[in-house]
Amino acid sequence: MSEVPPKLQILKGAEADLSAATYQIYDESHTVGNALRWMLMKNPKVSFCGYSVPHPSENHIHLRVQMYDNLSSLEALLEALNNLDNLCDTIEESYSSSLAEGSFERWDEKS
């Protein structure tokens, strides 16, 4: 039986204080990579953030985060994940509320 890799790994080459690190996030794609990059770049303490999909047949992304003032990129990543989760909750609540009100345009399919 094969071993399941951890969801998040810090790749070799990270600074000891994690002020700059590349994270491998298993079982994710451009959808999460781009959303996390966007959320991290909203943080004024982040000096650089980028992600890549190493190969289409590999089921993970690499996310590089570099911080100002030797701050922890891991803390910034966890904050960005939390903020992204909150944003998704807000969107879901707004969508559900709008759906319940029925105040949206409907199109009838014509045969």
Backbone as a printed PyTorch tensor [residue, N CA C, xyz], in Angstrom:
tensor([[[  0.8500,  -1.1740,   0.0000],
         [  0.0000,   0.0000,   0.0000],
         [  0.8960,   1.2370,   0.0000]],

        [[  0.5700,   2.2370,  -0.8460],
         [  1.4010,   3.4360,  -0.9330],
         [  1.0620,   4.4130,   0.1880]],

        [[  2.0650,   5.1570,   0.5730],
         [  1.9150,   6.1230,   1.6560],
         [  1.3800,   7.4340,   1.0970]],

        [[  0.4320,   8.0440,   1.7880],
         [ -0.1330,   9.3200,   1.3660],
         [  0.8110,  10.4370,   1.8100]],

        [[  1.2360,  11.3100,   0.8720],
         [  2.1360,  12.4010,   1.2640],
         [  1.3990,  13.4240,   2.1320]],

        [[  2.1420,  14.1750,   2.9350],
         [  1.4970,  15.2130,   3.7480],
         [  0.9050,  16.2970,   2.8410]],

        [[ -0.1010,  16.9800,   3.3030],
         [ -0.7630,  18.0310,   2.5160],
         [  0.1970,  19.1840,   2.2230]],

        [[  1.0500,  19.5200,   3.1760],
         [  1.9580,  20.6600,   3.0340],
         [  3.3590,  20.2600,   3.4620]],

        [[  4.3350,  20.5560,   2.6130],
         [  5.7310,  20.3050,   2.9520],
         [  6.5380,  21.5540,   2.6590]],

        [[  7.5520,  21.8050,   3.4790],
         [  8.5000,  22.8830,   3.2050],
         [  9.6500,  22.2620,   2.4260]],

        [[  9.9150,  22.7930,   1.2440],
         [ 10.9640,  22.2360,   0.4010],
         [ 12.3380,  22.7160,   0.8410]],

        [[ 13.3610,  21.9880,   0.4190],
         [ 14.7450,  22.3450,   0.7460],
         [ 15.0600,  23.7430,   0.2410]],

        [[ 15.9370,  24.4240,   0.9580],
         [ 16.3590,  25.7620,   0.5660],
         [ 15.6590,  26.8760,   1.3150]],

        [[ 14.7590,  26.5350,   2.2300],
         [ 14.0520,  27.5540,   3.0050],
         [ 15.0070,  28.2080,   3.9940]],

        [[ 14.7910,  29.4780,   4.2540],
         [ 15.5570,  30.1730,   5.2930],
         [ 15.2310,  29.5500,   6.6450]],

        [[ 16.1940,  29.5700,   7.5410],
         [ 16.0000,  28.9630,   8.8660],
         [ 14.8350,  29.5890,   9.6200]],

        [[ 14.6440,  30.9070,   9.4540],
         [ 13.5440,  31.5950,  10.1340],
         [ 12.2420,  31.5760,   9.3140]],

        [[ 12.2600,  30.8810,   8.1810],
         [ 11.1310,  30.7650,   7.2530],
         [ 10.6910,  32.1060,   6.6700]],

        [[ 11.6060,  33.0770,   6.6460],
         [ 11.2690,  34.3540,   6.0200],
         [ 11.1550,  34.2020,   4.5030]],

        [[ 11.7290,  33.1540,   3.9670],
         [ 11.5830,  32.8040,   2.5500],
         [ 11.5400,  31.2840,   2.4670]],

        [[ 10.5100,  30.7750,   1.8390],
         [ 10.3570,  29.3170,   1.7370],
         [  9.4710,  28.9710,   0.5640]],

        [[  9.7060,  27.7680,   0.0450],
         [  8.8430,  27.2090,  -0.9850],
         [  8.0920,  26.0400,  -0.3630]],

        [[  6.7880,  26.0880,  -0.5140],
         [  5.9140,  25.0660,   0.0610],
         [  5.3550,  24.2020,  -1.0640]],

        [[  5.3320,  22.9110,  -0.8280],
         [  4.6690,  22.0000,  -1.7510],
         [  3.3190,  21.6730,  -1.1430]],

        [[  2.2660,  21.9420,  -1.8930],
         [  0.9150,  21.6740,  -1.4170],
         [  0.3470,  20.5500,  -2.2730]],

        [[  0.1290,  19.4190,  -1.6430],
         [ -0.3290,  18.2130,  -2.3260],
         [ -1.8190,  18.2800,  -2.6520]],

        [[ -2.1710,  17.7170,  -3.7860],
         [ -3.5540,  17.5590,  -4.2260],
         [ -4.2440,  18.9010,  -4.4910]],

        [[ -3.4850,  19.8710,  -5.0110],
         [ -4.0480,  21.1700,  -5.3770],
         [ -3.5530,  21.5580,  -6.7620]],

        [[ -4.2190,  22.5540,  -7.3600],
         [ -3.9090,  22.9600,  -8.7240],
         [ -3.8930,  24.4850,  -8.8250]],

        [[ -4.0100,  24.9770, -10.0590],
         [ -4.0210,  26.4230, -10.3020],
         [ -5.1230,  27.1260,  -9.5130]],

        [[ -6.2360,  26.4690,  -9.2950],
         [ -7.3640,  27.1040,  -8.6110],
         [ -6.9480,  27.6110,  -7.2300]],

        [[ -6.3730,  26.7640,  -6.4290],
         [ -5.9340,  27.1640,  -5.0900],
         [ -4.6460,  27.9810,  -5.1740]],

        [[ -3.7400,  27.6080,  -6.0700],
         [ -2.4720,  28.3290,  -6.2030],
         [ -2.6690,  29.7960,  -6.5000]],

        [[ -3.5090,  30.1100,  -7.4630],
         [ -3.7240,  31.5030,  -7.8300],
         [ -4.4840,  32.2610,  -6.7480]],

        [[ -5.4640,  31.6180,  -6.1240],
         [ -6.2210,  32.2630,  -5.0450],
         [ -5.3120,  32.5590,  -3.8470]],

        [[ -4.4380,  31.6180,  -3.5040],
         [ -3.5070,  31.8440,  -2.3880],
         [ -2.4930,  32.9360,  -2.7210]],

        [[ -1.9900,  32.9130,  -3.9450],
         [ -1.0450,  33.9530,  -4.3680],
         [ -1.7030,  35.3250,  -4.2530]],

        [[ -2.9360,  35.4360,  -4.7160],
         [ -3.6690,  36.7050,  -4.6400],
         [ -3.8450,  37.1480,  -3.1790]],

        [[ -4.2530,  36.2200,  -2.3300],
         [ -4.4850,  36.5580,  -0.9240],
         [ -3.1780,  36.9320,  -0.2280]],

        [[ -2.1020,  36.2130,  -0.5100],
         [ -0.8100,  36.5250,   0.1070],
         [ -0.2920,  37.8830,  -0.3430]],

        [[ -0.4810,  38.2300,  -1.6160],
         [  0.0330,  39.5050,  -2.1110],
         [ -0.7600,  40.6960,  -1.5760]],

        [[ -1.9270,  40.4600,  -0.9930],
         [ -2.6760,  41.5280,  -0.3330],
         [ -2.0340,  41.8890,   1.0120]],

        [[ -1.1780,  41.0150,   1.5310],
         [ -0.4930,  41.2370,   2.8020],
         [  0.7220,  42.1320,   2.5440]],

        [[  0.7710,  43.3290,   3.1320],
         [  1.8860,  44.2460,   2.8780],
         [  3.2320,  43.7490,   3.4190]],

        [[  3.2270,  42.7190,   4.2430],
         [  4.4720,  42.1630,   4.7830],
         [  5.1080,  41.1490,   3.8430]],

        [[  4.3760,  40.7550,   2.7940],
         [  4.8840,  39.7910,   1.8120],
         [  5.6110,  40.5540,   0.7150]],

        [[  6.8770,  40.2010,   0.4860],
         [  7.6340,  40.8870,  -0.5640],
         [  7.4990,  40.1750,  -1.9130]],

        [[  7.2920,  38.8640,  -1.8980],
         [  7.1280,  38.1070,  -3.1400],
         [  6.2940,  36.8730,  -2.8700]],

        [[  5.4570,  36.5380,  -3.8370],
         [  4.7130,  35.2840,  -3.7850],
         [  4.4460,  34.8410,  -5.2130]],

        [[  4.7170,  33.5970,  -5.4710],
         [  4.4330,  33.0170,  -6.7760],
         [  4.2040,  31.5290,  -6.6100]],

        [[  3.5280,  30.9430,  -7.5750],
         [  3.2950,  29.5070,  -7.5060],
         [  3.5380,  28.8970,  -8.8750]],

        [[  3.7470,  27.6100,  -8.8790],
         [  3.8930,  26.8850, -10.1360],
         [  3.3280,  25.4770,  -9.9710]],

        [[  2.9730,  24.9110, -11.1030],
         [  2.5950,  23.5010, -11.1710],
         [  3.7770,  22.8340, -11.8610]],

        [[  4.6040,  22.0940, -11.1070],
         [  5.8430,  21.5570, -11.6730],
         [  5.6440,  20.7490, -12.9490]],

        [[  4.5940,  19.9310, -12.9880],
         [  4.3130,  19.1300, -14.1710],
         [  2.8400,  18.7470, -14.1350]],

        [[  2.1650,  18.7790, -15.2890],
         [  0.7210,  18.4640, -15.2870],
         [  0.3680,  17.0910, -14.7170]],

        [[  1.2930,  16.1530, -14.7940],
         [  0.9840,  14.8160, -14.2680],
         [  1.2740,  14.6910, -12.7730]],

        [[  1.8890,  15.7150, -12.1790],
         [  2.1410,  15.7120, -10.7330],
         [  0.9920,  16.4330, -10.0450]],

        [[  0.5070,  15.8380,  -8.9870],
         [ -0.6920,  16.3230,  -8.3130],
         [ -0.3530,  17.2650,  -7.1560]],

        [[  0.4360,  18.3120,  -7.4310],
         [  0.7460,  19.2880,  -6.3890],
         [  1.2050,  20.6020,  -7.0180]],

        [[  1.2540,  21.6320,  -6.1790],
         [  1.7750,  22.9270,  -6.5960],
         [  2.9350,  23.3120,  -5.6890]],

        [[  3.7720,  24.2180,  -6.1740],
         [  4.8300,  24.8270,  -5.3690],
         [  4.4670,  26.2870,  -5.1750]],

        [[  4.5060,  26.7440,  -3.9420],
         [  4.1750,  28.1170,  -3.6000],
         [  5.3810,  28.7460,  -2.9120]],

        [[  5.9430,  29.7910,  -3.5080],
         [  7.0990,  30.4870,  -2.9530],
         [  6.6230,  31.7480,  -2.2670]],

        [[  7.0290,  31.9470,  -1.0050],
         [  6.6470,  33.1310,  -0.2380],
         [  7.9060,  33.7230,   0.3770]],

        [[  8.1080,  35.0210,   0.1570],
         [  9.2320,  35.7520,   0.7570],
         [  8.6620,  36.9450,   1.5120]],

        [[  9.1990,  37.1640,   2.7080],
         [  8.6670,  38.1790,   3.6090],
         [  9.6690,  39.3100,   3.8310]],

        [[  9.1530,  40.4760,   4.1930],
         [  9.9840,  41.5840,   4.6600],
         [ 10.3300,  41.3540,   6.1260]],

        [[ 11.4150,  41.9450,   6.5840],
         [ 11.7770,  42.0140,   8.0080],
         [ 11.8900,  40.6570,   8.6930]],

        [[ 12.2960,  39.6350,   7.9760],
         [ 12.4960,  38.2950,   8.5360],
         [ 11.2620,  37.7290,   9.2350]],

        [[ 10.0880,  38.1080,   8.7630],
         [  8.8490,  37.5560,   9.3180],
         [  8.6270,  36.1490,   8.7660]],

        [[  7.7720,  35.3870,   9.3930],
         [  7.5440,  33.9970,   9.0170],
         [  6.5850,  33.8780,   7.8280]],

        [[  7.0610,  33.2470,   6.7650],
         [  6.2030,  33.0000,   5.6090],
         [  5.1310,  31.9680,   5.9410]],

        [[  5.4250,  31.0620,   6.8620],
         [  4.4370,  30.0600,   7.2590],
         [  3.2440,  30.7250,   7.9440]],

        [[  3.5180,  31.6880,   8.8220],
         [  2.4250,  32.4120,   9.4740],
         [  1.6030,  33.1830,   8.4520]],

        [[  2.2730,  33.7830,   7.4760],
         [  1.5560,  34.5080,   6.4200],
         [  0.7040,  33.5560,   5.5970]],

        [[  1.2350,  32.3670,   5.3070],
         [  0.4890,  31.3640,   4.5430],
         [ -0.7450,  30.9090,   5.3160]],

        [[ -0.5860,  30.6310,   6.5970],
         [ -1.7250,  30.1970,   7.4110],
         [ -2.7810,  31.2960,   7.5160]],

        [[ -2.3300,  32.5440,   7.6320],
         [ -3.2650,  33.6800,   7.6710],
         [ -4.0140,  33.7940,   6.3360]],

        [[ -3.2920,  33.6320,   5.2210],
         [ -3.9160,  33.7120,   3.9020],
         [ -4.9380,  32.5900,   3.7100]],

        [[ -4.6140,  31.3940,   4.1690],
         [ -5.5630,  30.2800,   4.0800],
         [ -6.8260,  30.5740,   4.8800]],

        [[ -6.6540,  31.1310,   6.0730],
         [ -7.7990,  31.4900,   6.9150],
         [ -8.6330,  32.5810,   6.2440]],

        [[ -7.9570,  33.6070,   5.6910],
         [ -8.6760,  34.6910,   5.0180],
         [ -9.4230,  34.1770,   3.7870]],

        [[ -8.8090,  33.2660,   3.0560],
         [ -9.4540,  32.6880,   1.8810],
         [-10.6760,  31.8610,   2.2820]],

        [[-10.5580,  31.1330,   3.3710],
         [-11.6850,  30.3550,   3.8950],
         [-12.8360,  31.2870,   4.2860]],

        [[-12.5050,  32.3950,   4.9660],
         [-13.5260,  33.3720,   5.3620],
         [-14.1890,  34.0030,   4.1380]],

        [[-13.3960,  34.3000,   3.1120],
         [-13.9360,  34.8740,   1.8870],
         [-14.9160,  33.9040,   1.2240]],

        [[-14.5450,  32.6310,   1.1690],
         [-15.4380,  31.6180,   0.5880],
         [-16.7320,  31.4990,   1.3860]],

        [[-16.6320,  31.5670,   2.7110],
         [-17.8360,  31.5320,   3.5550],
         [-18.7410,  32.7270,   3.2610]],

        [[-18.1550,  33.9060,   3.1230],
         [-18.9210,  35.1170,   2.8360],
         [-19.6270,  35.0090,   1.4930]],

        [[-18.9270,  34.5140,   0.4910],
         [-19.5260,  34.3500,  -0.8360],
         [-20.6680,  33.3320,  -0.7850]],

        [[-20.4430,  32.2260,  -0.0750],
         [-21.4850,  31.2110,   0.0380],
         [-22.7270,  31.7560,   0.7430]],

        [[-22.5330,  32.5230,   1.8200],
         [-23.6630,  33.1040,   2.5480],
         [-24.4390,  34.0720,   1.6570]],

        [[-23.7200,  34.9040,   0.9100],
         [-24.3640,  35.8660,   0.0180],
         [-25.1220,  35.1500,  -1.0880]],

        [[-24.5270,  34.1220,  -1.6550],
         [-25.1840,  33.3480,  -2.7070],
         [-26.4420,  32.6740,  -2.1720]],

        [[-26.3390,  32.0320,  -1.0120],
         [-27.4870,  31.3370,  -0.4240],
         [-28.6050,  32.3150,  -0.1040]],

        [[-28.2540,  33.4860,   0.4020],
         [-29.2500,  34.5060,   0.7220],
         [-29.9530,  34.9890,  -0.5420]],

        [[-29.1910,  35.2590,  -1.5860],
         [-29.7620,  35.7050,  -2.8500],
         [-30.6470,  34.6180,  -3.4560]],

        [[-30.2130,  33.3910,  -3.3580],
         [-30.9850,  32.2690,  -3.8910],
         [-32.3070,  32.1170,  -3.1360]],

        [[-32.2580,  32.2680,  -1.8110],
         [-33.4650,  32.1390,  -0.9920],
         [-34.4630,  33.2560,  -1.2880]],

        [[-33.9670,  34.4610,  -1.5710],
         [-34.8410,  35.5870,  -1.8860],
         [-35.4780,  35.4330,  -3.2600]],

        [[-34.8190,  34.7180,  -4.1290],
         [-35.3270,  34.5390,  -5.4820],
         [-35.1980,  35.7850,  -6.3450]],

        [[-34.3980,  36.7390,  -5.8990],
         [-34.2470,  38.0010,  -6.6400],
         [-33.0760,  37.9210,  -7.6200]],

        [[-33.2600,  37.0740,  -8.6080],
         [-32.2410,  36.9330,  -9.6370],
         [-32.9510,  36.7080, -10.9620]],

        [[-32.2410,  36.9870, -12.0180],
         [-32.8290,  36.8480, -13.3490],
         [-32.9200,  35.3750, -13.7280]],

        [[-34.0480,  35.0110, -14.3190],
         [-34.2410,  33.6280, -14.7600],
         [-34.4230,  33.6350, -16.2770]],

        [[-33.8430,  32.6620, -16.9010],
         [-34.0040,  32.4920, -18.3420],
         [-34.7850,  31.2160, -18.5890]],

        [[-35.7840,  31.3260, -19.3910],
         [-36.5460,  30.1410, -19.7810],
         [-35.9480,  29.5770, -21.0600]],

        [[-35.7430,  28.2720, -21.0580],
         [-35.2220,  27.6310, -22.2680],
         [-36.3530,  27.5150, -23.2640]],

        [[-36.0530,  27.8780, -24.4850],
         [-37.0460,  27.7780, -25.5520],
         [-36.7240,  26.5970, -26.4360]],

        [[-37.7250,  25.8260, -26.7480],
         [-37.5190,  24.6240, -27.5630],
         [-37.3240,  24.9800, -29.0180]]])
